[in-house]
Amino acid sequence: MEWGIRELFLALGVLGVLAILGHGLWTRFRDELPLRMDPNLGDDGDEIDLTRSELPNGGARVVSSGTPRPAAEPAADKGDPLSGLAPPAEDPLFPAAPGASEPDPATARAPLVEAPAPAVEAPPVPEQAPLFAGEPIVPRAAAPGAGARKKREAPKAKAAPKAAPAEPAAQAPEPPPPPEEVLVVHVLAREALMAGPALVETVTHYGLRYGDMNIFHHYDEATRQPAFSMASAVEPGTFDLSTLDSFETPGVSFFLQLPGPSAPLEAFEAMVQVAKALAERFQGELRDEQRSVMTAQTLDYCRQRIREFQRRQMSRPSPR
């Protein structure tokens, strides 16, 4: 029993070997079959060309003995991208003339010269119809008075009005230079406010008059300019004479500017005199620029400032 199985396996092995050998012989015979079928193939034929596919899907084209092989087309020039394209078909509407397929190179590049446009003649002038029966027809161009009518109808160009000469701009007056010294004396009421009628009565008694900037001024007799002035201690510092009966203020401010009066020391003494008179009447007191109590030393310091200003004025050269 064991010997039968061994013989069976040996027989199967021999059959497998024979099948492999037969398959190889059949494959070789199949590859050499086209060479035997084509009698035009020489001994030096290229096997690669025989096995190359001629159809997109890889199938082989059977060539009969009576069918000639197609001639090989010349390879297109790789440098010209349009060399492989087919020539354009002839237009059926405009057939090419014989011998015109290849234009003469001498005339192919000649620029086209446009023919001059024919001169367009002006249309004839229509004749003017007669106004009344029996009158001759007169051409419109020769009608009498036509030119005169055109001249009358043409509007006359009006002469442009002459521009008025530009007037020079008025120069604004130069502002006065700022004062070099300003002396200030305040008079402040300690108890009751200063009533308007009593205040005006006192200052007018000492020569002050209502004037510019709606304040009171003491004028210099020589220059007719304000020697010193008086304003209200409350902003805006002005006096309204129409409401003077109801006007009240806690104080007033006297100020003297240099340069200003022709006799600055005398003007300062007159200003201090009016300030003291108001302080006595309204039970007030004198204050300096910093609103501190004004003493005799403060008044002397103001007089010294005036003398220094006069000394500087004398040392300056006089204008020519």
Rosetta silent file (secondary structure, phi, psi, omega in degrees, C-alpha in Angstrom):
SEQUENCE: MEWGIRELFLALGVLGVLAILGHGLWTRFRDELPLRMDPNLGDDGDEIDLTRSELPNGGARVVSSGTPRPAAEPAADKGDPLSGLAPPAEDPLFPAAPGASEPDPATARAPLVEAPAPAVEAPPVPEQAPLFAGEPIVPRAAAPGAGARKKREAPKAKAAPKAAPAEPAAQAPEPPPPPEEVLVVHVLAREALMAGPALVETVTHYGLRYGDMNIFHHYDEATRQPAFSMASAVEPGTFDLSTLDSFETPGVSFFLQLPGPSAPLEAFEAMVQVAKALAERFQGELRDEQRSVMTAQTLDYCRQRIREFQRRQMSRPSPR
SCORE:     score description
SCORE:     0.000 S_00000001
   1 L     0.000  -41.501  178.503    0.000    0.000    0.000 S_00000001
   2 H   -65.393  -36.538 -179.675    2.788    2.330    0.816 S_00000001
   3 H   -67.102  -34.172  178.840    4.474    1.574   -2.483 S_00000001
   4 H   -66.011  -39.818  179.159    1.356    2.529   -4.458 S_00000001
   5 H   -66.374  -39.459 -179.154    1.162    5.988   -2.924 S_00000001
   6 H   -65.118  -43.007  179.629    4.836    6.643   -3.660 S_00000001
   7 H   -64.421  -34.478  178.831    4.388    5.670   -7.294 S_00000001
   8 H   -63.831  -44.535  179.929    1.371    7.989   -7.510 S_00000001
   9 H   -65.782  -37.594  178.297    3.360   10.983   -6.257 S_00000001
  10 H   -65.556  -40.557  179.951    6.220   10.205   -8.656 S_00000001
  11 H   -64.302  -41.041  177.335    3.806   10.010  -11.547 S_00000001
  12 H   -63.094  -39.038  178.806    2.264   13.354  -10.580 S_00000001
  13 H   -64.466  -42.289  179.367    5.712   14.952  -10.392 S_00000001
  14 H   -63.107  -41.902  178.733    6.662   13.621  -13.839 S_00000001
  15 H   -62.652  -38.961  178.118    3.393   14.959  -15.252 S_00000001
  16 H   -63.200  -41.872  179.698    4.044   18.421  -13.697 S_00000001
  17 H   -63.539  -44.441 -179.811    7.538   18.554  -15.228 S_00000001
  18 H   -62.983  -36.400  178.835    6.175   17.551  -18.630 S_00000001
  19 H   -65.768  -38.818  179.438    3.437   20.241  -18.338 S_00000001
  20 H   -65.730  -43.007  179.686    6.004   22.943  -17.576 S_00000001
  21 H   -65.293  -39.415  179.805    8.171   21.861  -20.536 S_00000001
  22 H   -66.419  -38.981  177.947    5.166   21.780  -22.834 S_00000001
  23 H   -63.350  -40.879  179.037    4.054   25.227  -21.778 S_00000001
  24 H   -65.609  -41.509  178.437    7.504   26.646  -22.474 S_00000001
  25 H   -64.345  -38.436  179.243    7.637   25.016  -25.936 S_00000001
  26 H   -66.831  -39.365  178.024    4.168   26.365  -26.739 S_00000001
  27 H   -63.362  -43.263  178.514    5.077   29.872  -25.671 S_00000001
  28 H   -65.589  -39.311  179.254    8.192   29.856  -27.870 S_00000001
  29 H   -65.817  -36.348  179.428    6.229   28.475  -30.809 S_00000001
  30 H   -67.574  -37.500  179.222    3.598   31.207  -30.373 S_00000001
  31 H   -69.231  -30.795 -179.167    6.227   33.995  -30.398 S_00000001
  32 L   -87.925   -1.425 -176.482    7.798   32.649  -33.622 S_00000001
  33 H   -65.544  -42.546  179.089    4.431   32.275  -35.362 S_00000001
  34 H   -63.145  -30.338 -179.818    4.331   35.865  -36.936 S_00000001
  35 H   -66.699  -34.268 -179.845    7.778   35.355  -38.369 S_00000001
  36 H   -78.666  -28.416 -178.251    6.592   32.316  -40.262 S_00000001
  37 H   -76.130  -29.057 -177.038    3.355   33.951  -41.415 S_00000001
  38 L   -97.419  105.939 -179.253    5.039   37.049  -43.033 S_00000001
  39 L   -75.557  -18.892 -177.963    7.166   35.942  -46.031 S_00000001
  40 L   -78.436   -7.414 -177.337    8.384   39.522  -46.709 S_00000001
  41 L   -80.178  128.125  179.960   10.277   39.649  -43.432 S_00000001
  42 L   -80.634  179.572  179.997   14.002   39.259  -43.862 S_00000001
  43 L   -71.084  -28.040 -177.900   16.420   37.521  -41.645 S_00000001
  44 L   -97.069   28.039  179.016   17.534   40.771  -40.076 S_00000001
  45 L   -66.623  151.350 -178.790   14.038   41.885  -39.068 S_00000001
  46 L   -90.549  117.568 -179.529   13.581   43.663  -35.819 S_00000001
  47 H   -66.206  -25.655  179.954   11.578   41.602  -33.368 S_00000001
  48 H   -67.192  -37.924  178.688   10.704   44.737  -31.429 S_00000001
  49 H   -67.610  -30.378 -178.520    8.826   46.183  -34.434 S_00000001
  50 H   -72.744  -35.387 -177.873    6.864   42.931  -34.812 S_00000001
  51 H   -89.024   -4.965 -178.883    5.699   42.908  -31.236 S_00000001
  52 L   -72.816  139.185 -177.122    4.961   46.659  -31.135 S_00000001
  53 L   -77.060  136.619  177.257    1.252   47.443  -30.920 S_00000001
  54 L  -101.742  -10.480 -179.843   -0.330   49.268  -33.884 S_00000001
  55 L  -114.657  156.449 -179.457   -3.695   49.890  -32.240 S_00000001
  56 L   -59.457  -33.241 -177.089   -4.497   51.930  -29.141 S_00000001
  57 L   -87.692    4.937  175.458   -5.746   48.859  -27.277 S_00000001
  58 L    91.448    2.101 -179.748   -2.586   46.869  -28.022 S_00000001
  59 L   -73.624  160.384 -179.904   -4.030   44.522  -30.703 S_00000001
  60 L  -100.658  141.722  177.343   -1.970   43.351  -33.686 S_00000001
  61 L   -92.405  126.160 -178.805   -2.903   44.104  -37.284 S_00000001
  62 L   -80.435  124.943 -178.951   -2.833   41.003  -39.561 S_00000001
  63 L  -105.598  119.790  178.255   -0.921   41.703  -42.748 S_00000001
  64 L   -79.838  168.508 -176.504   -1.808   39.553  -45.711 S_00000001
  65 L   -70.322  -27.391 -177.631    0.702   38.464  -48.302 S_00000001
  66 L   -90.489   -5.661 -177.981   -0.817   40.679  -51.027 S_00000001
  67 L   -92.709  119.632  179.679   -0.972   43.887  -48.946 S_00000001
  68 L   -73.448  149.742  177.446    2.133   46.067  -49.318 S_00000001
  69 L   -73.024  140.017  179.051    3.597   47.624  -46.209 S_00000001
  70 L   -69.708  143.207  179.757    3.028   51.383  -45.910 S_00000001
  71 L   -70.564  144.082 -179.207    6.041   53.548  -46.535 S_00000001
  72 L   -70.345  130.912  178.747    7.529   55.190  -43.479 S_00000001
  73 L   -77.759  143.776  178.527    6.643   58.888  -43.222 S_00000001
  74 L   -66.362  139.438 -179.326    9.499   61.312  -42.720 S_00000001
  75 L   -64.069  136.762  179.553    9.826   62.450  -39.131 S_00000001
  76 L   -71.305  149.236  177.897    8.507   65.953  -38.507 S_00000001
  77 L   -68.772  120.929 -178.564   10.939   68.635  -37.543 S_00000001
  78 L   -67.244  -21.087 -178.710   10.811   68.975  -33.779 S_00000001
  79 L   -74.864  -26.559 -178.826   11.796   72.635  -34.032 S_00000001
  80 L  -101.385  112.671 -177.833    8.611   73.635  -35.935 S_00000001
  81 L   -69.509  -17.414 -178.379    5.455   73.041  -33.821 S_00000001
  82 L  -101.322    5.991 -176.629    3.229   73.363  -36.908 S_00000001
  83 L   -69.817  -28.772 -178.163    5.160   70.953  -39.138 S_00000001
  84 L   -85.968   -3.573 -178.415    2.976   67.988  -38.192 S_00000001
  85 L   -83.620  149.093  179.768   -0.317   69.755  -38.941 S_00000001
  86 L   -74.480  148.992  179.303   -2.209   69.069  -42.154 S_00000001
  87 L   -64.514  149.932 -178.887   -2.393   71.888  -44.753 S_00000001
  88 L   -64.894  144.295  179.308   -5.581   73.949  -44.645 S_00000001
  89 L   -72.364  152.334 -178.866   -8.378   72.766  -46.853 S_00000001
  90 L   -70.622  133.581 -179.862   -9.278   74.814  -49.867 S_00000001
  91 L   -71.063  122.617 -178.859  -12.113   77.254  -49.278 S_00000001
  92 L   -68.564  -25.202 -178.900  -15.035   76.219  -51.522 S_00000001
  93 L   -77.952  -35.978 -178.668  -16.319   79.812  -51.694 S_00000001
  94 L  -124.683   81.420 -179.432  -13.012   81.368  -52.756 S_00000001
  95 L   -67.615  146.449  179.619  -10.993   78.766  -54.728 S_00000001
  96 L   -74.303  140.525  178.790   -7.345   79.537  -55.207 S_00000001
  97 L   -71.749  151.776  178.940   -6.271   80.585  -58.660 S_00000001
  98 L   -62.041  133.148 -179.357   -3.883   78.291  -60.538 S_00000001
  99 L    80.198    2.524 -179.042   -0.338   79.066  -59.627 S_00000001
 100 L   -98.301    0.499  179.149   -1.425   81.224  -56.675 S_00000001
 101 L   -66.269  -31.355  178.786   -0.737   78.628  -53.962 S_00000001
 102 L  -117.301  102.094 -178.210    2.829   79.851  -53.696 S_00000001
 103 L   -70.488  154.742  178.842    2.991   83.683  -53.802 S_00000001
 104 L   -67.278  126.759 -179.399    5.978   85.411  -55.253 S_00000001
 105 H   -63.841  -25.001 -179.310    8.402   86.301  -52.397 S_00000001
 106 H   -69.480  -31.172 -178.009    9.267   89.571  -54.121 S_00000001
 107 H  -106.955   -5.602 -176.943    5.660   90.792  -53.905 S_00000001
 108 H   -68.554  -36.400 -175.822    4.500   88.910  -50.817 S_00000001
 109 L   -98.391    5.112  179.826    5.968   91.415  -48.372 S_00000001
 110 L   -67.853  132.215 -179.530    5.229   94.549  -50.365 S_00000001
 111 L   -65.841  145.716  178.967    3.136   96.999  -48.263 S_00000001
 112 L   -76.681  129.991  179.153   -0.403   97.558  -49.392 S_00000001
 113 L  -103.591  117.506 -179.162   -0.970  100.988  -50.886 S_00000001
 114 L   -73.391  135.761  179.029   -4.470  102.265  -50.341 S_00000001
 115 L   -72.453  139.188 -179.934   -6.100  103.755  -53.393 S_00000001
 116 L   -62.437  140.240 -179.333   -7.072  107.412  -52.975 S_00000001
 117 L   -67.861  138.207 -179.788  -10.701  107.939  -52.188 S_00000001
 118 L   -65.371  139.866 -179.374  -12.670  109.382  -55.084 S_00000001
 119 L   -65.291  131.028 -179.530  -13.448  113.036  -54.695 S_00000001
 120 L   -91.224  118.431 -179.594  -17.006  113.621  -53.599 S_00000001
 121 L   -75.776  140.294  178.428  -18.598  116.338  -55.594 S_00000001
 122 L   -68.412  140.182  179.608  -20.692  118.831  -53.709 S_00000001
 123 L   -64.348  145.694 -179.620  -24.400  118.560  -54.468 S_00000001
 124 L   -62.822  144.640 -179.971  -25.684  121.270  -56.747 S_00000001
 125 L   -70.895  123.313 -179.806  -27.190  124.268  -55.093 S_00000001
 126 L   -65.458  143.790 -179.855  -30.958  124.093  -55.441 S_00000001
 127 E   -76.124  149.252 -179.368  -32.494  126.898  -57.355 S_00000001
 128 E   -84.049  126.954 -179.788  -34.709  129.382  -55.627 S_00000001
 129 L   -70.001  147.236  179.078  -38.327  129.147  -56.643 S_00000001
 130 L   -67.823  144.267  178.368  -39.948  132.392  -57.875 S_00000001
 131 L   -75.113  -35.661 -178.849  -42.037  134.270  -55.408 S_00000001
 132 L  -127.128  157.822 -179.721  -44.575  135.368  -57.973 S_00000001
 133 L   -66.410  136.566  179.681  -45.745  133.923  -61.267 S_00000001
 134 L    96.658  -11.733  178.903  -43.709  135.064  -64.247 S_00000001
 135 L   -82.270  145.935  179.133  -40.474  135.695  -62.344 S_00000001
 136 L   -73.298  155.500  176.115  -37.368  133.823  -63.505 S_00000001
 137 L   -78.618  121.948 -176.786  -35.816  131.118  -61.314 S_00000001
 138 E  -106.412  129.855  175.456  -32.715  132.562  -59.704 S_00000001
 139 E   -57.941  147.192 -176.836  -29.964  130.321  -58.331 S_00000001
 140 L   -65.304  -33.390 -178.440  -29.717  130.539  -54.571 S_00000001
 141 L   -69.777  -29.948 -177.006  -26.025  131.445  -54.688 S_00000001
 142 L   -97.999    9.232 -178.772  -26.682  134.397  -56.991 S_00000001
 143 L   -65.866  131.886 -178.947  -29.733  135.728  -55.171 S_00000001
 144 L   -70.029  141.176  176.666  -29.315  139.450  -54.481 S_00000001
 145 L    84.638    0.796 -179.494  -29.034  140.521  -50.883 S_00000001
 146 H   -66.838  -44.336  179.236  -28.089  137.068  -49.602 S_00000001
 147 H   -65.750  -34.963  179.468  -24.706  138.224  -48.395 S_00000001
 148 H   -66.604  -38.080  178.914  -26.212  141.346  -46.868 S_00000001
 149 H   -64.948  -40.458  179.081  -28.737  139.288  -44.931 S_00000001
 150 H   -62.989  -38.278 -179.932  -25.969  137.067  -43.553 S_00000001
 151 H   -67.481  -37.699  179.870  -24.007  140.115  -42.488 S_00000001
 152 H   -69.738  -36.016 -177.911  -27.035  141.574  -40.756 S_00000001
 153 H   -74.328  -24.011 -177.943  -27.835  138.294  -39.024 S_00000001
 154 L   -66.060  125.952  179.770  -24.276  137.796  -37.770 S_00000001
 155 L   -70.930  142.558  178.925  -24.143  138.942  -34.139 S_00000001
 156 L   -83.462  130.524  179.497  -21.667  141.614  -33.348 S_00000001
 157 L   -72.776  124.748  179.718  -19.022  140.638  -30.848 S_00000001
 158 L   -80.051  137.573  178.742  -19.185  142.890  -27.870 S_00000001
 159 L   -69.071  135.435 -179.493  -15.939  144.300  -26.666 S_00000001
 160 L   -66.464  134.461  179.671  -14.928  142.925  -23.325 S_00000001
 161 L   -64.571  141.816  179.940  -15.178  145.531  -20.600 S_00000001
 162 L   -70.851  133.139  179.926  -11.881  146.779  -19.406 S_00000001
 163 L   -70.145  134.889  179.211  -10.940  145.500  -16.024 S_00000001
 164 L   -69.085  139.529  179.434  -10.750  148.182  -13.426 S_00000001
 165 L   -60.727  135.518 -178.496   -7.276  148.661  -12.056 S_00000001
 166 L   -66.698  129.230  179.569   -6.807  146.852   -8.810 S_00000001
 167 L   -80.462  138.216  179.053   -6.751  149.213   -5.916 S_00000001
 168 L   -63.015  136.621 -179.282   -3.899  148.739   -3.514 S_00000001
 169 L   -63.860  135.061 -179.537   -4.983  147.074   -0.315 S_00000001
 170 L   -68.790  126.030 -179.374   -5.278  149.483    2.534 S_00000001
 171 L   -75.989  129.368  178.516   -2.534  148.861    4.990 S_00000001
 172 L   -69.486  141.293  179.513   -3.737  148.253    8.503 S_00000001
 173 L   -64.250  140.552 -179.971   -2.280  150.651   11.030 S_00000001
 174 L   -68.480  135.008  179.463    0.533  149.185   13.015 S_00000001
 175 L   -67.145  147.897 -179.929   -0.426  148.409   16.614 S_00000001
 176 L   -65.815  150.406  179.747    1.298  150.545   19.243 S_00000001
 177 L   -65.874  150.759  179.568    4.263  148.969   20.981 S_00000001
 178 L   -64.580  148.505 -179.773    3.577  147.376   24.370 S_00000001
 179 L   -66.766  148.403  178.348    4.218  149.613   27.396 S_00000001
 180 L   -81.300  -33.587 -179.633    7.549  149.267   29.172 S_00000001
 181 E  -136.860  141.494  174.943    6.117  149.956   32.632 S_00000001
 182 E  -132.761  115.835  179.496    2.588  149.654   34.082 S_00000001
 183 E  -100.772  128.367 -173.592    1.946  151.055   37.555 S_00000001
 184 E  -125.865  137.721  174.158   -1.239  149.757   39.242 S_00000001
 185 E  -133.651  120.013  178.181   -3.087  150.878   42.404 S_00000001
 186 E   -97.690  145.229  173.348   -6.211  149.013   43.569 S_00000001
 187 E  -122.425  112.307 -177.125   -8.868  150.473   45.840 S_00000001
 188 E  -113.975  134.155  178.121  -10.954  147.751   47.536 S_00000001
 189 E   -77.541  139.772 -178.015  -13.973  148.381   49.773 S_00000001
 190 L   -93.472  -29.122 -176.432  -13.796  146.611   53.157 S_00000001
 191 L  -118.614  -80.380 -176.783  -17.489  146.701   54.181 S_00000001
 192 L   -90.532  156.933  177.569  -20.105  148.022   51.718 S_00000001
 193 L   -74.884  158.714  177.978  -19.827  147.968   47.943 S_00000001
 194 E   -82.791  120.694  179.027  -19.063  151.100   45.957 S_00000001
 195 E   -78.454  146.698 -175.642  -22.253  152.529   44.514 S_00000001
 196 H   -61.683  -51.308 -177.551  -22.125  153.749   40.942 S_00000001
 197 H   -61.190  -41.759 -179.542  -23.458  157.352   41.377 S_00000001
 198 H   -68.851  -36.142  179.337  -21.164  158.113   44.355 S_00000001
 199 H   -65.026  -45.646 -178.193  -18.160  156.589   42.586 S_00000001
 200 H   -68.265  -36.360  178.677  -18.680  158.643   39.422 S_00000001
 201 H   -62.376  -38.999 -177.767  -19.258  161.809   41.456 S_00000001
 202 H   -70.608  -47.125 -174.551  -15.930  161.406   43.274 S_00000001
 203 H   -71.996  -33.717  177.297  -13.741  160.630   40.233 S_00000001
 204 H   -70.174  -26.470  175.866  -15.245  163.377   38.071 S_00000001
 205 H   -64.076  -29.346  179.761  -14.520  165.836   40.886 S_00000001
 206 L   -97.429   16.816  170.768  -10.793  164.998   40.391 S_00000001
 207 L    95.712    4.961  179.249  -10.886  165.470   36.614 S_00000001
 208 L   -81.283  145.316 -179.279  -11.615  161.957   35.289 S_00000001
 209 E  -130.578  149.505  179.610  -13.899  161.657   32.274 S_00000001
 210 E   -77.170  132.059 -174.952  -15.792  158.751   30.710 S_00000001
 211 L  -155.564 -137.215 -174.467  -14.165  157.741   27.394 S_00000001
 212 H   -55.999  149.483  178.594  -12.529  154.974   25.360 S_00000001
 213 H    60.970   15.187  177.353  -13.098  151.294   26.294 S_00000001
 214 H    60.149   38.996  175.170  -16.050  152.451   28.473 S_00000001
 215 L  -131.324  177.919 -177.904  -13.811  153.408   31.382 S_00000001
 216 E   -99.985  142.893 -177.376  -12.725  156.705   32.998 S_00000001
 217 E  -132.111  147.473  169.452   -9.533  158.587   32.025 S_00000001
 218 E  -107.621  115.222 -170.483   -7.552  161.518   33.360 S_00000001
 219 E   -90.320  147.014  176.929   -6.182  163.309   30.288 S_00000001
 220 L   -80.510  130.850 -177.769   -2.817  165.013   29.988 S_00000001
 221 L   -68.750  -27.249 -176.981   -3.197  168.707   29.182 S_00000001
 222 L   -81.433  -46.096 -175.466   -0.059  168.733   27.003 S_00000001
 223 L   -99.139  -12.424 -175.940   -0.651  165.644   24.836 S_00000001
 224 L    60.217   23.903  176.889   -4.443  165.298   25.183 S_00000001
 225 L  -110.746  157.579 -179.603   -3.819  161.588   25.805 S_00000001
 226 E   -61.133  126.355  174.137   -4.834  159.605   28.897 S_00000001
 227 E   -80.913  -45.465  171.147   -2.335  160.158   31.729 S_00000001
 228 E  -150.542  165.339 -173.827   -3.910  157.407   33.848 S_00000001
 229 E  -135.102  165.045  178.406   -7.210  155.457   33.770 S_00000001
 230 E  -133.016  129.688  177.989   -9.693  153.787   36.125 S_00000001
 231 E  -127.906  162.571  177.990  -11.536  150.492   35.493 S_00000001
 232 E   -72.836  147.678  179.948  -13.836  148.324   37.595 S_00000001
 233 L   -77.106   -7.942  179.556  -12.187  145.547   39.589 S_00000001
 234 L  -104.953  133.686  179.280  -14.824  143.087   38.315 S_00000001
 235 L   -61.880  143.773    5.612  -14.549  141.717   34.777 S_00000001
 236 L   -84.629    7.270  175.923  -14.950  142.996   32.144 S_00000001
 237 L    87.273    3.799 -177.102  -13.922  146.155   34.003 S_00000001
 238 L   -96.128  168.331  177.147  -16.221  148.524   32.111 S_00000001
 239 L  -120.746  132.986  177.329  -18.906  150.972   33.303 S_00000001
 240 L  -107.273  108.476 -176.582  -22.385  151.184   31.786 S_00000001
 241 H   -67.527  -23.690 -179.900  -23.754  154.687   32.285 S_00000001
 242 H   -71.012  -24.168  178.454  -27.304  153.572   31.350 S_00000001
 243 H  -116.411   29.981 -175.334  -27.400  151.297   34.412 S_00000001
 244 H   -66.882  -30.957 -177.460  -25.253  153.471   36.646 S_00000001
 245 H   -65.176  -32.062  179.846  -27.965  153.888   39.311 S_00000001
 246 H  -101.659    6.795 -176.861  -27.998  150.144   40.021 S_00000001
 247 L   -80.332  137.344  175.216  -24.283  149.606   39.456 S_00000001
 248 E  -143.512  145.985 -179.247  -22.138  148.400   42.399 S_00000001
 249 E  -144.789  146.660  178.393  -18.557  147.134   42.527 S_00000001
 250 L   -77.649   -7.422 -179.907  -16.253  145.836   45.293 S_00000001
 251 E   176.309  173.746  177.726  -13.383  147.987   44.039 S_00000001
 252 E  -134.555  164.026 -178.371  -11.659  149.833   41.209 S_00000001
 253 E  -129.597  125.732  173.362   -8.185  149.704   39.632 S_00000001
 254 E   -99.816  139.385  178.174   -6.061  152.694   38.635 S_00000001
 255 E  -143.973  146.311 -179.823   -3.213  152.122   36.130 S_00000001
 256 E  -130.442  127.390 -177.231   -0.571  154.334   34.490 S_00000001
 257 E  -105.914  142.863  176.596    1.413  153.209   31.417 S_00000001
 258 E  -124.949  129.989    1.862    4.921  154.279   30.453 S_00000001
 259 L   -72.570  153.243 -176.005    5.614  155.777   28.000 S_00000001
 260 L  -170.455  -98.414 -176.806    2.459  157.844   28.321 S_00000001
 261 L   -67.707  154.481  179.287    2.059  161.165   30.119 S_00000001
 262 L   -70.169  -30.472  176.730    4.479  163.981   29.491 S_00000001
 263 L  -122.113   85.665 -172.900    5.137  164.307   33.278 S_00000001
 264 H   -63.435  -37.175 -179.214    4.909  160.704   34.598 S_00000001
 265 H   -65.637  -44.652  178.942    5.799  161.558   38.247 S_00000001
 266 H   -63.737  -39.227  178.349    3.122  164.254   38.495 S_00000001
 267 H   -64.917  -38.224  178.884    0.567  161.925   36.849 S_00000001
 268 H   -65.979  -41.846  179.073    1.401  159.175   39.352 S_00000001
 269 H   -64.131  -37.917  177.394    0.935  161.520   42.316 S_00000001
 270 H   -66.339  -36.978  178.714   -2.466  162.636   40.943 S_00000001
 271 H   -65.666  -42.766  179.354   -3.520  159.000   40.540 S_00000001
 272 H   -65.305  -36.266  179.900   -2.577  158.189   44.148 S_00000001
 273 H   -63.595  -44.246  179.015   -4.517  161.243   45.365 S_00000001
 274 H   -66.995  -36.324  179.860   -7.752  160.102   43.626 S_00000001
 275 H   -65.908  -41.428  178.515   -7.265  156.550   44.968 S_00000001
 276 H   -65.993  -36.519  178.809   -6.905  157.788   48.528 S_00000001
 277 H   -63.883  -40.648  176.940  -10.032  159.928   48.153 S_00000001
 278 H   -67.500  -38.303  179.324  -12.073  156.889   47.119 S_00000001
 279 H   -63.839  -37.495  179.016  -10.623  154.805   49.971 S_00000001
 280 H   -69.850  -40.397 -176.105  -11.696  157.442   52.488 S_00000001
 281 H   -71.496  -38.789 -176.604  -15.215  157.796   51.088 S_00000001
 282 L  -104.752   14.007  178.636  -15.968  154.054   50.828 S_00000001
 283 L    52.562   50.898  178.837  -13.847  152.984   53.794 S_00000001
 284 E  -110.150 -166.802 -179.651  -11.524  150.994   51.595 S_00000001
 285 E  -145.271  158.343 -179.226   -7.793  150.478   51.380 S_00000001
 286 E   -88.423  141.034  176.493   -5.037  150.719   48.764 S_00000001
 287 E  -129.745  153.984 -179.938   -3.500  147.566   47.292 S_00000001
 288 L   -90.302 -163.557 -176.431   -0.498  147.056   44.967 S_00000001
 289 L   -63.265  -34.990  178.293   -0.234  144.950   41.794 S_00000001
 290 L   -87.481   12.478 -179.087   -0.256  141.685   43.808 S_00000001
 291 L    61.536   28.248  171.225   -3.261  143.023   45.783 S_00000001
 292 L   -90.649  159.311 -179.071   -1.133  143.354   48.884 S_00000001
 293 E   -61.886  127.951 -178.229   -1.615  146.311   51.220 S_00000001
 294 L   -85.037  124.861 -179.586    0.196  149.287   49.733 S_00000001
 295 L  -107.893 -179.543  177.444    2.573  150.971   52.156 S_00000001
 296 H   -64.718  -35.910  178.790    4.758  154.066   51.954 S_00000001
 297 H   -66.002  -35.393  178.723    7.669  151.883   50.844 S_00000001
 298 H   -66.830  -38.167  177.963    5.564  150.461   47.989 S_00000001
 299 H   -67.129  -38.907  177.204    4.743  153.961   46.798 S_00000001
 300 H   -64.022  -36.491  178.548    8.436  154.942   46.920 S_00000001
 301 H   -64.992  -37.256  177.151    9.297  151.852   44.867 S_00000001
 302 H   -65.723  -39.918  177.877    6.781  152.962   42.212 S_00000001
 303 H   -65.082  -36.500  178.814    8.339  156.416   42.089 S_00000001
 304 H   -65.968  -36.965  177.453   11.784  154.836   41.665 S_00000001
 305 H   -63.462  -36.701  178.546   10.532  152.824   38.687 S_00000001
 306 H   -67.709  -41.155  179.422    9.335  156.026   37.053 S_00000001
 307 H   -64.559  -39.192  178.461   12.731  157.710   37.568 S_00000001
 308 H   -64.100  -37.839  178.520   14.530  154.707   36.047 S_00000001
 309 H   -66.117  -43.286  178.617   12.276  154.890   33.026 S_00000001
 310 H   -63.169  -36.736  178.296   12.983  158.608   32.566 S_00000001
 311 H   -64.836  -40.176  178.237   16.728  157.936   32.826 S_00000001
 312 H   -67.070  -37.266  179.069   16.510  155.304   30.081 S_00000001
 313 H   -63.634  -38.950 -179.575   14.526  157.652   27.917 S_00000001
 314 H   -71.072  -31.409 -178.382   17.181  160.365   28.224 S_00000001
 315 H   -79.035  -13.943 -179.797   20.042  157.957   27.380 S_00000001
 316 L   -79.209  144.335  178.473   18.423  156.812   24.123 S_00000001
 317 L   -68.846  142.995 -179.461   19.431  158.630   20.934 S_00000001
 318 L   -74.438  142.034  179.223   16.787  160.969   19.597 S_00000001
 319 L   -68.839  140.699 -178.553   15.214  159.931   16.261 S_00000001
 320 L   -82.281    0.000    0.000   16.433  161.928   13.244 S_00000001
